[in-house]
């Protein structure tokens, strides 16, 4: 007689499976691992004897997933290790454990609703829905979703139809069907052709994006490469600014002189209303090109993180204020209490922490078209793009130097690719330390600058595609499909139950 494995061993197995699944994300991009790892997680949730145990197993899997996928969260605390380094392990444990609670809800509820192999499908549908919930609760953190593990695969094309949650549902449903096959082959075979046909039928054959128009604007992306621990040191600020000027003024490449130069987030050395001299230098270096540059300003008494559009004379043509700020980075919740305790966001440079701008907006760049600006973190929220009229292209300025050079910058780049593919729009990305990129409307990388290097990237603006289904309808179709998968699992479980 063999004894069943200890529940702690099973939970450890779930955590290990979650950690292995996370290797599907950048920078590893082992997307094939996503399917067997989630199949095992689903099998463990299905085999749990009680809803409580199913919840624990799902939590363990989520904790493993987030601990590996978001391990970079510790990096900002080591920019000033003496002052904040001690917080790093607590940040990782709290983040991974807290985000895993959304997985707990999916596992617990699936076990409450049904038993048997069909619970795997219910779990897949519910986990997609709880991941969608994670994208909006407490301002949302739609980072490291299961579907993001498919960005490096041809399945990225599905995002143009069903967006990020469609990718998640696709990955989870195929994985859990494998678990159903293992647990009960005969009943699984009855639903497998329909489920696979539905999902694969939605997956288009992604044709390459059209070539840029030969008369399309020429863009120059400037990657200054200012390490975070040096970026705001008084003696280094002019060094990095001069570097940006030199890169802006570099000789034109084979395409010719740029029409627009894009600098990274917070690269203007002065507050915007005190930057006349700096803007004149930028205009001289740009030699007639217009400039998009990240900076800071006060709107009244409110500090803002901004993207400024400078005309060919260096005058401010328009300003976009970042509206979706990073909690605990650019501001602290319960700001008044935090200030009285002497606390501040890790990334805030102006006293009092940043304040949000009015909301998503377009920047009218005249002959260069209408650009949708995203400052750093904002690029992980596709819903903001649909809040305005359709732009001609997307632009992201960011400073990922806070988070090291290993994982986070590549995950952030992957999410920029996802935004381009799901919207059918090209995206220009200027990152302080990398990875800067030109991304076409299918999400393919046209050109990139390596991490931790300084340089320029000249390219013609890639062509846009017609509005995608996702651009027109948003997340609703994917969420409806997730509900359909959940209800299908419940129906199968009910039919399989003894009467």
C-alpha positions in Angstrom: 0.0 0.0 0.0 1.4 3.4 -1.0 0.8 6.5 1.0 -0.4 9.7 -0.8 2.3 12.4 -1.1 2.4 15.0 1.6 0.3 18.1 0.9 3.4 20.2 1.3 5.3 18.1 -1.3 2.4 18.6 -3.7 2.3 22.3 -3.0 6.1 22.5 -3.6 5.5 20.7 -6.9 2.9 23.3 -7.8 5.3 26.1 -6.9 8.1 24.4 -9.0 5.7 24.1 -11.9 4.8 27.8 -11.7 8.5 28.7 -11.6 9.2 26.6 -14.7 6.3 28.1 -16.5 7.7 31.6 -15.9 10.7 30.6 -18.1 8.4 31.2 -21.0 8.7 34.9 -20.4 11.5 37.2 -21.5 14.5 37.0 -21.4 14.3 33.2 -21.5 11.4 32.9 -24.0 11.1 29.1 -23.6 7.4 29.4 -24.5 7.0 25.7 -25.1 7.4 25.1 -21.3 4.2 27.0 -20.7 2.0 24.1 -21.8 3.4 21.2 -19.8 3.9 23.3 -16.7 0.3 24.6 -16.7 -1.0 21.2 -17.5 0.6 19.9 -14.3 -0.7 22.9 -12.3 -4.2 22.1 -13.6 -3.9 18.4 -12.7 -2.9 19.3 -9.2 -5.8 21.7 -8.8 -8.2 19.0 -10.2 -6.8 16.3 -7.8 -7.2 18.5 -4.7 -9.7 16.9 -2.3 -11.1 20.1 -1.0 -11.6 23.7 -2.3 -9.1 24.9 0.4 -6.4 22.6 -0.8 -7.1 23.5 -4.5 -6.7 27.2 -3.4 -3.4 26.4 -1.7 -2.0 24.6 -4.7 -3.1 27.4 -7.1 -1.5 29.9 -4.7 1.8 28.0 -4.6 1.8 27.8 -8.4 1.2 31.6 -8.6 3.9 32.3 -6.0 6.4 30.3 -8.0 5.3 32.0 -11.2 5.6 35.6 -9.9 8.8 35.0 -7.8 10.6 34.0 -11.0 8.9 36.3 -13.5 9.1 39.4 -11.3 12.3 38.8 -9.3 13.6 42.1 -10.8 11.4 44.0 -8.3 14.3 43.9 -5.9 16.6 45.9 -8.1 15.4 49.5 -7.3 16.1 48.8 -3.6 19.8 48.3 -4.4 20.2 51.6 -6.2 20.8 53.0 -2.7 21.6 49.7 -0.9 22.4 51.3 2.5 19.1 53.0 2.8 16.7 50.6 1.1 18.5 47.3 0.4 17.0 45.7 3.5 13.5 46.0 1.9 14.3 44.0 -1.2 13.4 40.4 0.1 10.2 41.7 1.7 9.2 43.4 -1.6 9.6 40.1 -3.5 7.8 37.9 -1.0 4.9 40.3 -0.6 4.6 40.9 -4.3 4.7 37.2 -5.3 2.5 36.1 -2.5 0.0 38.9 -3.0 -0.4 38.5 -6.7 -0.7 34.7 -6.3 -4.0 35.4 -4.4 -5.7 35.9 -7.7 -4.7 32.4 -8.6 -5.9 31.2 -5.3 -9.4 32.6 -6.0 -9.5 30.7 -9.4 -8.3 27.4 -7.8 -10.6 27.6 -4.8 -13.7 28.6 -6.8 -13.1 26.0 -9.5 -13.1 23.3 -6.7 -16.2 24.8 -5.1 -18.1 24.7 -8.4 -17.3 21.2 -9.6 -15.2 18.0 -9.3 -13.6 15.7 -11.8 -11.3 16.3 -14.8 -13.6 19.0 -16.2 -12.5 21.2 -13.3 -9.3 21.8 -15.3 -11.3 23.7 -17.9 -13.2 25.7 -15.2 -9.8 26.6 -13.7 -8.5 27.8 -17.1 -11.6 30.0 -17.6 -11.6 31.4 -14.0 -7.8 32.0 -14.0 -8.2 34.1 -17.2 -10.9 36.1 -15.5 -9.0 36.6 -12.3 -5.9 37.7 -14.3 -8.2 40.3 -16.0 -9.3 41.4 -12.5 -5.6 41.7 -11.5 -5.2 44.1 -14.4 -7.6 46.7 -12.9 -7.6 46.2 -9.1 -5.7 48.9 -7.1 -4.9 50.7 -10.5 -3.9 47.3 -12.0 -0.7 45.4 -12.7 -1.2 43.5 -15.9 2.4 42.3 -16.0 3.6 38.6 -16.3 0.2 37.3 -17.4 0.4 33.6 -18.5 -0.4 34.7 -22.1 2.7 36.9 -22.1 4.7 33.7 -22.3 3.5 33.4 -26.0 4.8 36.8 -27.2 7.9 35.2 -28.5 5.9 32.7 -30.5 3.7 32.9 -33.6 0.7 33.0 -31.3 1.4 36.7 -30.8 -0.8 37.2 -33.9 -3.8 36.1 -31.9 -3.5 39.3 -29.9 -4.8 41.3 -32.8 -8.1 39.5 -32.4 -8.4 38.8 -28.7 -5.7 40.9 -27.0 -3.6 39.8 -24.0 -6.4 37.9 -22.2 -7.0 35.9 -25.4 -3.4 34.8 -25.3 -3.8 33.8 -21.7 -7.0 31.8 -22.4 -5.4 30.2 -25.4 -2.4 29.0 -23.3 -4.4 27.9 -20.3 -7.1 26.1 -22.3 -4.7 24.1 -24.4 -2.7 23.3 -21.2 -5.7 22.2 -19.2 -7.0 20.1 -22.0 -3.7 18.2 -21.8 -4.4 17.7 -18.1 -8.0 16.5 -18.9 -6.5 14.0 -21.4 -4.2 12.6 -18.7 -6.9 12.4 -16.1 -9.8 11.1 -18.2 -9.0 10.3 -21.8 -12.4 9.2 -23.1 -14.4 12.2 -21.9 -11.6 14.6 -22.9 -11.7 13.3 -26.5 -15.4 14.3 -26.8 -14.5 18.0 -26.2 -11.0 18.2 -27.6 -11.8 18.6 -31.3 -14.3 21.4 -30.6 -12.1 23.3 -28.2 -9.0 23.0 -30.3 -10.9 23.9 -33.5 -12.3 27.0 -31.8 -9.0 28.2 -30.5 -6.8 27.3 -33.4 -9.4 28.7 -35.8 -9.0 32.1 -34.1 -5.2 32.0 -34.6 -4.5 33.8 -37.9 -1.5 33.2 -40.1 0.4 36.4 -39.4 1.7 37.9 -42.7 4.6 40.3 -42.4 3.7 43.9 -41.8 3.8 46.1 -44.9 7.1 47.8 -45.7 7.3 51.5 -44.7 6.3 54.0 -47.2 9.5 55.3 -49.0 8.4 58.8 -48.0 7.6 57.9 -44.4 9.2 60.1 -41.7 12.7 59.3 -40.5 12.9 58.9 -36.8 16.0 58.9 -34.6 15.9 57.2 -31.2 18.5 58.3 -28.7 19.7 55.9 -26.1 21.8 57.8 -23.6 22.7 54.9 -21.2 22.7 56.7 -17.9 23.0 54.1 -15.0 20.5 54.8 -12.4 22.9 55.2 -9.5 24.7 58.0 -11.5 21.8 59.6 -13.4 20.9 62.2 -10.9 24.3 62.9 -9.4 25.0 66.6 -9.8 28.3 66.2 -11.6 26.9 63.6 -13.9 23.7 65.4 -15.1 25.6 67.6 -17.6 27.6 64.6 -18.8 24.6 62.6 -19.8 22.9 65.7 -21.3 26.0 66.3 -23.5 25.9 62.7 -24.5 22.3 63.1 -25.6 23.2 66.2 -27.6 26.1 64.4 -29.3 23.9 61.5 -30.3 21.2 63.8 -31.6 23.7 65.7 -33.7 25.3 62.5 -35.1 25.7 62.4 -38.8 22.7 61.2 -40.8 22.7 57.5 -41.7 21.8 56.0 -45.1 18.2 57.1 -44.8 19.0 60.7 -44.5 18.5 63.4 -41.8 15.8 62.6 -39.2 12.5 64.4 -39.1 12.0 63.6 -35.4 14.4 62.7 -32.6 13.0 60.8 -29.5 14.8 61.0 -26.2 14.1 58.7 -23.2 12.1 59.4 -20.0 13.3 62.2 -17.7 16.2 63.1 -19.9 15.7 66.8 -19.9 18.1 68.1 -17.2 16.0 71.0 -16.0 12.3 71.5 -15.2 10.5 72.3 -18.4 9.8 75.9 -17.6 13.5 76.5 -16.7 14.9 74.7 -19.7 15.3 77.5 -22.3 19.0 77.1 -22.6 18.9 73.3 -22.7 16.1 73.4 -25.3 18.1 75.8 -27.5 21.0 73.3 -27.4 18.7 70.5 -28.3 17.3 72.4 -31.2 20.8 73.2 -32.5 21.8 69.5 -32.2 18.7 68.4 -33.9 19.4 70.6 -37.0 15.8 71.3 -37.9 14.3 68.1 -36.7 11.5 68.2 -34.0 12.1 66.4 -30.7 10.1 64.3 -28.2 11.9 64.4 -24.9 11.0 63.1 -21.4 11.2 65.5 -18.6 9.6 67.0 -15.5 7.5 70.1 -14.7 5.2 71.7 -12.2 1.6 72.2 -13.2 0.8 74.8 -10.6 2.1 73.1 -7.5 1.8 69.6 -8.8 4.9 67.8 -10.0 4.5 65.9 -13.2 6.4 63.3 -15.2 6.1 64.5 -18.8 6.8 64.0 -22.5 7.4 67.3 -24.3 7.2 68.0 -28.0 9.8 70.6 -29.1 9.5 72.2 -32.5 12.6 72.8 -34.7 13.4 76.0 -32.7 13.3 74.3 -29.4 10.0 75.8 -28.3 7.4 73.7 -26.5 4.7 72.7 -29.0 2.8 70.5 -26.6 3.2 68.5 -23.4 1.8 65.2 -22.2 1.6 64.5 -18.5 1.9 60.9 -17.4 -1.4 59.9 -15.9 -0.9 56.3 -14.8 1.8 56.5 -12.1 3.7 53.6 -10.5 2.5 53.0 -6.9 5.3 53.1 -4.4 7.7 54.3 -7.2 6.4 57.6 -8.4 4.0 58.2 -5.5 2.9 56.6 -2.3 -0.7 55.6 -1.5 -2.0 57.6 1.5 0.4 60.4 0.5 -0.3 62.6 3.5 0.5 59.8 6.0 3.6 58.8 4.1 5.0 62.3 4.0 4.5 62.8 7.7 6.5 59.6 8.2 9.2 60.8 5.9 8.6 58.2 3.2 8.8 58.8 -0.5 8.5 56.8 -3.7 11.7 55.2 -5.0 11.5 56.9 -8.4 10.2 60.3 -7.4 12.6 63.2 -8.1 10.4 66.1 -7.1 9.2 66.8 -3.6 5.8 65.4 -2.8 5.8 62.7 -5.4 4.4 63.0 -8.9 0.8 63.8 -9.5 -1.2 62.2 -12.4 -2.1 64.1 -15.5 -5.5 64.4 -17.0 -5.6 61.1 -18.8 -4.7 59.4 -22.1 -4.2 61.9 -25.0 -2.8 62.2 -28.5 0.1 64.4 -29.5 -0.5 66.0 -32.9 2.9 66.2 -34.6 1.7 67.7 -37.8 3.2 66.0 -40.9 4.5 63.2 -38.5 0.9 62.2 -37.7 -0.8 61.7 -34.3 1.2 59.8 -31.8 -0.1 58.1 -28.7 2.4 58.8 -25.9 3.2 56.3 -23.2 5.7 57.0 -20.4 7.3 53.8 -19.0 4.7 51.9 -17.0 1.8 53.2 -19.1 2.7 50.9 -22.0 1.4 47.8 -20.0 -2.2 49.1 -20.1 -3.8 48.5 -23.5 -7.1 50.0 -22.3 -5.6 53.5 -22.3 -5.0 53.4 -26.1 -8.7 52.7 -26.7 -9.7 55.7 -24.6 -8.8 58.1 -27.4 -9.3 58.3 -31.2 -7.1 55.9 -33.1 -3.6 57.3 -33.4 -1.2 56.9 -36.3 1.5 55.3 -34.2 2.6 54.7 -30.6 5.6 56.0 -28.8 7.0 54.9 -25.5 9.8 56.7 -23.5 11.1 54.8 -20.5 13.9 54.5 -18.0 14.3 50.9 -17.1 17.7 51.4 -15.5 16.0 51.0 -12.1 15.5 47.3 -12.7 18.9 46.1 -13.9 19.8 44.6 -17.2 18.6 41.0 -17.1 14.9 40.4 -17.2 12.7 43.5 -16.6 13.8 45.5 -19.6 13.2 42.6 -22.0 9.8 41.9 -20.5 8.9 45.5 -20.9 10.1 45.4 -24.5 7.9 42.3 -25.0 4.9 44.1 -23.7 5.6 46.9 -26.2 5.6 44.3 -28.9 2.2 43.1 -27.7 0.8 46.6 -27.7 1.9 47.1 -31.3 0.5 43.7 -32.5 -2.8 44.0 -30.7 -3.5 47.5 -32.0 -2.0 47.0 -35.5 0.2 50.1 -35.0 3.9 50.7 -35.1 5.6 51.6 -31.9 8.8 53.6 -31.3 10.5 52.9 -28.0 13.2 55.2 -26.5 14.8 53.6 -23.4 17.5 55.2 -21.3 19.7 52.1 -20.9 17.8 49.9 -23.4 16.2 48.2 -25.0 15.3 50.9 -27.5 13.4 49.6 -30.5 11.4 50.2 -33.6 8.5 47.8 -33.7 6.2 47.2 -36.7 2.4 46.8 -36.7 2.7 43.0 -36.3 4.8 43.3 -33.2 8.0 42.4 -35.0 11.3 44.1 -34.0 12.5 46.1 -37.0 15.6 47.4 -35.2 16.9 47.5 -31.6 19.7 49.0 -29.6 21.4 46.6 -27.1 21.2 46.9 -23.4 23.7 49.1 -21.6 24.9 50.8 -24.7 24.7 54.4 -25.9 23.8 55.1 -29.5 21.1 56.1 -32.0 18.6 54.1 -34.0 17.5 55.6 -37.3 14.5 54.1 -39.1 11.5 55.1 -41.2 8.2 55.0 -39.3 6.7 51.6 -40.1 3.3 51.5 -41.8 0.1 51.0 -39.7 -2.5 48.3 -40.4 -6.3 48.8 -40.4 -7.9 48.7 -36.9 -7.7 45.2 -35.5 -10.6 43.4 -33.9 -9.0 44.0 -30.5 -8.6 47.8 -31.3 -12.3 47.9 -32.0 -13.7 45.7 -29.3 -11.1 45.5 -26.5 -11.1 42.7 -24.0 -14.8 41.9 -24.2 -14.6 39.0 -26.7 -11.8 37.3 -24.8 -13.7 37.6 -21.5 -16.8 36.2 -23.1 -14.8 33.2 -24.4 -13.3 32.8 -20.9 -16.8 32.6 -19.5 -17.8 30.1 -22.2 -14.8 27.9 -21.3 -15.8 28.1 -17.6 -19.4 27.1 -18.4 -18.4 24.4 -20.7 -16.3 22.8 -18.0 -19.2 23.1 -15.6 -21.5 21.4 -18.1 -19.1 18.6 -18.7 -18.6 18.1 -15.0 -22.3 17.9 -14.4 -22.8 15.4 -17.2 -20.0 13.3 -15.8 -21.3 13.3 -12.2 -23.1 10.2 -11.1 -26.8 10.5 -10.9 
